[in-house]
Amino acid sequence: MASQSRLLLIFVKDPIPGQVKTRLAADIGHEKALAVYRELLAHTRRLAASVDAHPWVWYGNRVPENDLWSEAGFERTLQTGDDLGERMELAFADGFERGFREICIIGSDCAQLTAEILTDAFDQLTKQDAVIGPAQDGGYYLIGMNRLHAGVFRGKTWSTDTVFEETVADLQSANLSIHQLPTLSDVDHASDLRGTFLESYLTSESDMKDILDKLNHGDKRSLEGVEEVLAMAESQPELLPVLFDGMYDPRPLVRMRAADIVEKLTKKNYSLLAPFKDRLIGDLGKFRLDEDTQMSIPILLGRLQLEGNEVPLVVDNLIDWLYDTPKKFVKVFCMQSMVDQALKHPWLLEEVEMIVQSQMEEGTNAIKARGRHLLKAIDRYRTKTKDSQ
């Protein structure tokens, strides 16, 4: 359960084509800009879910019937007020009226924002009067306070490069103590995508096609193009989203090899999968039916950092997949992923252990060998947990 004293206000827009990221659209086109904003929304939702604070989403245009926020059970409200400052002031006022003691507000434009920065912001509000995160463009990506100081939201020309300085001056003139967070960049222009998980949107359509075309040669038993593209992606991390998109390519060879490369790229750094978690989970039914990617997808599922209802959803799909597939190696990978998730969510251990044991009773030598390895991993976890108590 989220903290009863901390409130995270999240200002968003419903992603309507042509109405979001208009400045970015001037650089990369409306279709890509819309896709970028959807990714930013998913990133912001993951952050909100990982912080010990009650999340409250405020929409600037309309509140849709269903979206990624409603699916996660977040509280949702339509913004009111004549300008951005008044809308933020009213949101803070509502939060304090409901009894929250530390309140922070963020938008959905900052790809560089992390859970650690958000947590630090709330922690600082137990010691300081206000906290603020400056943006590179002269605004701010976060402001927080432990009681309402309405003056900081008034008399500003919003979306200009003086907003941060003017806001700090207002806080200082009220003799408030302030903690300043790291300076980050909002995503407003194409240049803001560089160095973030969104960098692949700078890759042209022709470049993306050339990369995926390299994977469409030979037959399924060959590795033609795989080593070349893998080497490219290892030196250019911004290609990972291109390869993830390749898992949806209409060409079977491309789907199979793209999935294989994504699995190899994320083997040493599971966090690289975080931007793609929602798509992986949302398309589980599709992937289960795709013979060309099903050797890699179960492995990726075990690497995801799941939360809340995502855990039973993914594990239940892995169980169904395990029992439905006739392919022994897919069975092995499903077992491995279930154990990987159970070690992160121990309440699953007993059920998963029983499933592994049942598969070993009737399975092939490969399944029995992997099963013994997985059961030992569970035993080691239990021994380690018992010793630490």
C-alpha positions as CSV (number, residue, x, y, z in Angstrom):
1,M,0.0,0.0,0.0
2,A,1.3,3.5,-0.9
3,S,2.3,5.9,1.8
4,Q,-0.7,7.7,3.3
5,S,1.3,11.0,3.7
6,R,2.9,11.2,0.3
7,L,1.1,12.2,-2.9
8,L,2.5,12.2,-6.4
9,L,0.6,14.4,-8.8
10,I,1.1,13.4,-12.4
11,F,0.1,15.9,-15.2
12,V,-0.6,14.2,-18.5
13,K,-2.5,14.4,-21.7
14,D,-4.5,11.7,-23.4
15,P,-2.3,10.8,-26.4
16,I,-4.5,12.2,-29.2
17,P,-2.7,12.3,-32.6
18,G,-1.7,15.9,-33.5
19,Q,-2.3,17.2,-30.0
20,V,0.7,16.0,-28.1
21,K,4.4,16.7,-28.5
22,T,3.8,19.3,-31.2
23,R,7.2,20.8,-31.1
24,L,8.8,17.3,-31.3
25,A,6.5,16.5,-34.2
26,A,8.0,19.4,-36.1
27,D,11.3,17.5,-36.0
28,I,10.3,13.9,-36.4
29,G,6.7,13.9,-37.6
30,H,3.4,13.4,-35.8
31,E,3.4,9.6,-35.9
32,K,6.8,9.3,-34.3
33,A,6.0,12.1,-31.8
34,L,2.8,10.3,-30.7
35,A,4.8,7.0,-30.3
36,V,7.4,8.9,-28.2
37,Y,4.7,10.3,-26.0
38,R,3.1,6.9,-25.4
39,E,6.6,5.6,-24.4
40,L,7.0,8.5,-22.0
41,L,3.6,7.8,-20.4
42,A,4.6,4.1,-19.9
43,H,7.9,5.3,-18.4
44,T,6.1,7.7,-16.1
45,R,3.6,5.0,-15.0
46,R,6.5,2.6,-14.1
47,L,8.1,5.3,-12.0
48,A,4.9,6.2,-10.2
49,A,4.3,2.5,-9.4
50,S,7.7,2.1,-8.0
51,V,7.6,5.0,-5.5
52,D,6.1,4.9,-2.1
53,A,3.5,7.6,-2.7
54,H,-0.2,7.7,-3.7
55,P,-0.4,8.4,-7.5
56,W,-3.0,10.8,-8.8
57,V,-3.2,11.4,-12.5
58,W,-4.5,14.8,-13.8
59,Y,-5.4,15.0,-17.5
60,G,-5.1,18.3,-19.5
61,N,-7.4,17.5,-22.3
62,R,-9.8,14.6,-21.4
63,V,-10.1,11.6,-19.2
64,P,-10.4,8.5,-21.5
65,E,-12.6,5.6,-20.4
66,N,-9.7,3.2,-20.4
67,D,-5.9,3.7,-20.7
68,L,-2.7,2.5,-19.1
69,W,-3.4,4.5,-15.9
70,S,-6.9,3.1,-15.4
71,E,-5.6,-0.5,-16.0
72,A,-3.2,0.0,-13.1
73,G,-5.9,1.4,-10.9
74,F,-4.6,4.9,-10.6
75,E,-6.8,7.7,-9.5
76,R,-7.7,10.0,-12.5
77,T,-9.0,13.6,-12.6
78,L,-9.5,16.3,-15.2
79,Q,-7.4,19.4,-14.7
80,T,-9.1,22.8,-14.0
81,G,-7.8,26.3,-14.2
82,D,-7.0,29.0,-16.7
83,D,-3.3,28.3,-17.1
84,L,-0.7,25.7,-16.0
85,G,0.1,27.6,-12.8
86,E,-3.5,27.7,-11.7
87,R,-4.0,24.0,-12.6
88,M,-1.0,23.0,-10.5
89,E,-2.0,25.2,-7.6
90,L,-5.5,23.6,-7.5
91,A,-4.1,20.1,-7.7
92,F,-1.8,20.8,-4.7
93,A,-4.7,22.4,-2.8
94,D,-6.8,19.3,-3.3
95,G,-4.0,17.1,-2.1
96,F,-3.4,19.0,1.1
97,E,-7.1,19.2,1.8
98,R,-7.2,15.4,1.6
99,G,-4.5,15.2,4.3
100,F,-1.4,14.5,2.4
101,R,1.7,16.0,4.0
102,E,4.4,15.7,1.3
103,I,3.3,16.4,-2.3
104,C,5.3,16.4,-5.5
105,I,4.1,17.1,-9.0
106,I,5.7,15.8,-12.3
107,G,4.7,15.9,-15.9
108,S,5.1,13.1,-18.4
109,D,7.9,14.6,-20.5
110,C,11.1,13.5,-18.8
111,A,12.8,10.4,-20.0
112,Q,15.7,10.9,-17.6
113,L,13.6,10.9,-14.5
114,T,14.3,8.0,-12.2
115,A,12.6,6.4,-9.2
116,E,15.7,7.3,-7.1
117,I,15.2,11.0,-7.9
118,L,11.5,10.8,-7.0
119,T,12.2,9.0,-3.8
120,D,14.8,11.6,-2.8
121,A,12.4,14.4,-3.6
122,F,9.9,13.0,-1.1
123,D,12.6,12.2,1.5
124,Q,13.8,15.8,1.3
125,L,10.3,17.2,2.1
126,T,10.7,15.7,5.6
127,K,13.6,18.0,6.1
128,Q,13.1,20.9,3.7
129,D,10.2,23.2,2.9
130,A,10.3,22.7,-0.8
131,V,12.1,20.6,-3.5
132,I,12.6,21.5,-7.2
133,G,14.1,19.7,-10.2
134,P,15.4,22.2,-12.8
135,A,15.0,21.3,-16.5
136,Q,17.7,22.2,-19.1
137,D,15.3,24.5,-20.9
138,G,14.9,26.8,-17.9
139,G,11.7,25.3,-16.5
140,Y,11.4,22.5,-14.0
141,Y,10.4,18.8,-14.2
142,L,9.3,18.5,-10.5
143,I,8.3,20.7,-7.7
144,G,7.3,19.6,-4.2
145,M,6.3,21.1,-0.9
146,N,4.9,20.1,2.5
147,R,2.4,22.9,2.6
148,L,0.8,25.0,-0.1
149,H,2.8,28.1,-1.3
150,A,0.4,29.4,-3.9
151,G,2.7,32.3,-5.0
152,V,5.1,30.0,-6.8
153,F,2.4,29.2,-9.3
154,R,1.4,32.8,-10.0
155,G,2.7,35.5,-12.2
156,K,4.7,33.2,-14.5
157,T,5.0,33.1,-18.3
158,W,4.9,29.3,-18.6
159,S,7.1,27.4,-21.1
160,T,9.8,30.1,-21.0
161,D,13.5,29.8,-19.8
162,T,12.9,32.0,-16.7
163,V,10.4,29.8,-14.9
164,F,12.8,27.9,-12.7
165,E,14.7,31.0,-11.6
166,E,11.5,32.9,-10.9
167,T,10.1,30.0,-8.9
168,V,13.3,29.7,-6.8
169,A,13.2,33.4,-6.2
170,D,9.6,33.1,-5.0
171,L,10.5,30.3,-2.6
172,Q,13.5,32.2,-1.2
173,S,11.5,35.4,-0.7
174,A,9.1,33.4,1.4
175,N,12.1,32.3,3.6
176,L,11.6,28.6,2.6
177,S,14.4,26.0,2.7
178,I,14.9,24.4,-0.7
179,H,16.5,21.2,-1.9
180,Q,17.5,21.3,-5.6
181,L,17.5,18.0,-7.5
182,P,19.7,17.1,-10.5
183,T,19.1,19.1,-13.7
184,L,17.4,16.9,-16.3
185,S,16.1,17.4,-19.9
186,D,12.5,17.3,-20.9
187,V,11.7,15.8,-24.3
188,D,10.5,18.7,-26.5
189,H,12.8,18.5,-29.5
190,A,14.6,15.7,-31.4
191,S,17.9,16.5,-29.8
192,D,16.3,15.7,-26.4
193,L,16.0,12.1,-27.5
194,R,19.7,11.5,-27.6
195,G,21.2,9.5,-24.8
196,T,17.7,8.2,-23.7
197,F,15.8,5.0,-24.3
198,L,13.9,6.9,-27.0
199,E,17.0,7.5,-29.2
200,S,15.9,5.0,-31.8
201,Y,13.2,7.4,-32.9
202,L,16.0,9.4,-34.5
203,T,16.8,6.4,-36.7
204,S,15.3,6.9,-40.2
205,E,12.8,4.5,-41.6
206,S,15.3,3.5,-44.3
207,D,18.0,2.8,-41.7
208,M,15.6,0.7,-39.7
209,K,14.7,-1.3,-42.8
210,D,18.3,-1.8,-43.7
211,I,19.1,-3.2,-40.2
212,L,16.2,-5.6,-40.3
213,D,16.8,-6.6,-43.9
214,K,20.2,-8.0,-42.7
215,L,18.3,-10.6,-40.7
216,N,16.3,-11.9,-43.6
217,H,18.8,-14.1,-45.4
218,G,19.5,-17.9,-45.3
219,D,17.3,-20.4,-43.5
220,K,16.2,-20.8,-39.9
221,R,19.1,-23.1,-39.1
222,S,21.7,-20.4,-40.0
223,L,22.8,-17.4,-38.1
224,E,23.3,-15.2,-41.2
225,G,23.2,-11.5,-40.2
226,V,22.8,-12.2,-36.5
227,E,26.4,-11.7,-35.5
228,E,26.7,-8.5,-37.6
229,V,23.6,-6.9,-36.2
230,L,24.4,-8.0,-32.7
231,A,27.8,-6.3,-32.9
232,M,26.1,-3.2,-34.2
233,A,23.6,-3.1,-31.4
234,E,26.2,-3.7,-28.7
235,S,28.0,-0.6,-29.8
236,Q,24.8,1.4,-30.6
237,P,22.3,0.8,-27.7
238,E,19.8,3.0,-29.5
239,L,19.2,0.1,-31.9
240,L,17.5,-2.0,-29.2
241,P,14.0,-0.5,-29.9
242,V,14.5,-1.2,-33.6
243,L,15.2,-4.8,-32.9
244,F,12.3,-5.0,-30.5
245,D,10.1,-3.8,-33.3
246,G,11.7,-6.5,-35.4
247,M,10.0,-9.0,-33.3
248,Y,6.7,-7.9,-34.9
249,D,8.1,-7.9,-38.5
250,P,5.9,-9.9,-41.0
251,R,9.0,-11.9,-42.1
252,P,9.5,-15.0,-39.9
253,L,13.3,-15.0,-40.1
254,V,13.4,-11.4,-39.0
255,R,11.1,-12.0,-36.0
256,M,13.1,-15.0,-34.9
257,R,16.5,-13.4,-35.2
258,A,15.4,-10.1,-33.8
259,A,14.1,-11.8,-30.7
260,D,17.3,-13.8,-30.4
261,I,19.4,-10.6,-30.5
262,V,17.2,-8.8,-28.0
263,E,17.6,-11.8,-25.6
264,K,21.4,-11.7,-26.0
265,L,21.6,-7.9,-25.6
266,T,19.6,-7.9,-22.3
267,K,21.3,-11.0,-20.8
268,K,23.8,-8.9,-18.8
269,N,21.5,-5.9,-18.1
270,Y,17.9,-6.8,-17.5
271,S,17.0,-3.1,-17.0
272,L,17.3,-2.6,-20.7
273,L,13.9,-4.4,-21.0
274,A,12.1,-1.9,-18.8
275,P,10.9,0.4,-21.6
276,F,9.4,-2.6,-23.4
277,K,7.7,-4.3,-20.4
278,D,4.2,-3.1,-21.2
279,R,4.4,-4.2,-24.8
280,L,5.8,-7.6,-23.9
281,I,3.0,-8.2,-21.3
282,G,0.3,-6.8,-23.5
283,D,1.2,-9.0,-26.5
284,L,1.7,-12.3,-24.6
285,G,-1.1,-13.9,-26.4
286,K,0.4,-13.0,-29.8
287,F,3.8,-14.2,-28.8
288,R,2.6,-17.5,-27.5
289,L,1.2,-18.3,-31.0
290,D,4.3,-17.2,-32.8
291,E,6.6,-20.2,-33.4
292,D,9.3,-17.8,-34.6
293,T,9.8,-15.9,-31.4
294,Q,8.7,-18.4,-28.7
295,M,12.2,-19.6,-28.1
296,S,13.2,-16.2,-26.8
297,I,10.1,-14.6,-25.3
298,P,9.9,-16.8,-22.2
299,I,13.5,-16.0,-21.3
300,L,12.7,-12.2,-21.6
301,L,9.6,-12.6,-19.3
302,G,11.8,-14.0,-16.6
303,R,14.0,-10.9,-16.7
304,L,11.2,-8.4,-16.3
305,Q,10.8,-6.5,-13.0
306,L,7.2,-7.1,-12.4
307,E,4.9,-5.4,-10.0
308,G,1.3,-5.8,-8.6
309,N,-1.1,-7.7,-11.0
310,E,1.7,-8.1,-13.6
311,V,3.2,-11.0,-11.6
312,P,0.2,-13.4,-11.7
313,L,-0.6,-12.3,-15.2
314,V,2.8,-13.2,-16.6
315,V,3.3,-16.4,-14.5
316,D,-0.2,-17.7,-15.4
317,N,0.7,-17.2,-19.1
318,L,4.0,-19.0,-18.6
319,I,2.1,-21.9,-17.0
320,D,-0.4,-22.1,-19.8
321,W,2.5,-21.9,-22.3
322,L,4.4,-24.7,-20.5
323,Y,1.5,-27.1,-20.7
324,D,0.4,-26.1,-24.2
325,T,3.7,-26.2,-26.1
326,P,5.0,-29.5,-27.5
327,K,8.5,-28.1,-27.8
328,K,10.8,-29.3,-25.0
329,F,13.1,-26.2,-25.1
330,V,10.2,-23.8,-24.9
331,K,9.1,-25.8,-21.9
332,V,12.6,-25.5,-20.3
333,F,12.6,-21.7,-20.9
334,C,9.1,-21.4,-19.4
335,M,10.2,-23.3,-16.3
336,Q,13.3,-21.1,-16.0
337,S,11.3,-17.9,-16.2
338,M,8.8,-19.0,-13.7
339,V,11.6,-19.8,-11.2
340,D,13.3,-16.5,-12.0
341,Q,10.1,-14.6,-11.1
342,A,9.4,-16.8,-8.0
343,L,12.9,-15.9,-6.7
344,K,11.9,-12.2,-6.9
345,H,8.4,-12.9,-5.6
346,P,8.8,-15.7,-3.0
347,W,5.0,-16.2,-2.5
348,L,5.2,-18.0,-5.8
349,L,7.9,-20.5,-4.8
350,E,5.7,-23.4,-3.6
351,E,3.5,-23.4,-6.6
352,V,6.3,-23.0,-9.1
353,E,8.3,-25.8,-7.3
354,M,5.4,-28.2,-7.6
355,I,5.1,-27.4,-11.3
356,V,8.8,-28.0,-12.0
357,Q,8.6,-31.3,-10.1
358,S,5.5,-32.4,-12.1
359,Q,7.3,-31.6,-15.4
360,M,10.3,-33.6,-14.3
361,E,8.2,-36.7,-13.7
362,E,7.0,-36.9,-17.3
363,G,9.6,-34.8,-19.2
364,T,12.6,-35.5,-21.4
365,N,16.1,-35.7,-20.1
366,A,16.6,-32.1,-21.0
367,I,13.6,-31.1,-18.9
368,K,14.7,-33.3,-16.0
369,A,18.3,-31.8,-16.0
370,R,17.0,-28.2,-16.1
371,G,14.4,-29.1,-13.4
372,R,17.2,-30.4,-11.0
373,H,19.1,-27.2,-11.6
374,L,16.0,-25.0,-10.9
375,L,15.1,-26.9,-7.7
376,K,18.6,-26.4,-6.4
377,A,18.3,-22.7,-7.1
378,I,15.1,-22.7,-5.0
379,D,16.8,-24.6,-2.2
380,R,19.7,-22.2,-2.2
381,Y,17.3,-19.3,-1.9
382,R,15.5,-20.8,1.0
383,T,18.7,-21.6,2.8
384,K,20.0,-18.1,2.3
385,T,16.8,-16.6,3.5
386,K,16.7,-18.8,6.5
387,D,20.3,-18.0,7.5
388,S,19.6,-14.2,7.2
389,Q,16.7,-14.3,9.6
